[in-house]
Amino acid sequence: MSENRDQYNHGGMLAFIFSMVFVFVFFVYIVAIHPGVDLGENLQTPPSPEQLLADAKPVDISGIKEPWVPHEDMVKHGKKVFSQNCAMCHGNEGKGDGAAGAGLNPKPRNLVEGHWTKGGGYIGIFNVISHGIPGSSMAAYGHFKTEDRWALVQFIDSITQNKVKEDPAKVAEFAKTAQ
């Protein structure tokens, strides 16, 4: 009365062998053949300790009565505001190569080259910061304090190669009405 039980396990053994062969072939493919995955990481050099210390020093702009007039402290404050709010898209140097900007279409503006779509200069840059650019990924930052927006304008003007000269009287007139 001995029964042959081999027939009941034949399908399971075939499935096991197939699975093991598949896993082995897949492993060989991944290890030896597949070229790997390029994550397209935008590696950036971390700031030096000297830069961190220089950036950590607070800049007091409270005594500046006319924030639209070029001032070294406004540029320093603008750099700080830029690194906290704009560098993620525009990049640390303003070249439009920020990590978050890689997924945007159209790409963020290269502020160093400064091919302005809404006009450069203090008035144009202030308007873009305040109102954004409709139809693009440039959001409006009108909720920032006016002094911070002027500091951003001065910082952007300090790094751009495409400077637009404006009449200081027109900038002052615009600044008094702009909020």
Secondary structure, DSSP 8 states (H G I E B T S, - for coil): -----HHHHHHHHHHHHHHHHHHHHHHHIIIII---------------HHHHHHHHS----TT-S-TTS--HHHHHHHHHHHHHHTHHHH-TTSSS--TGGGG-SS----TTTT--SS--HHHHHHHHHHH--TTSS----TTS-HHHHHHHHHHHHHH-SS-----HHHHHHHHHH--
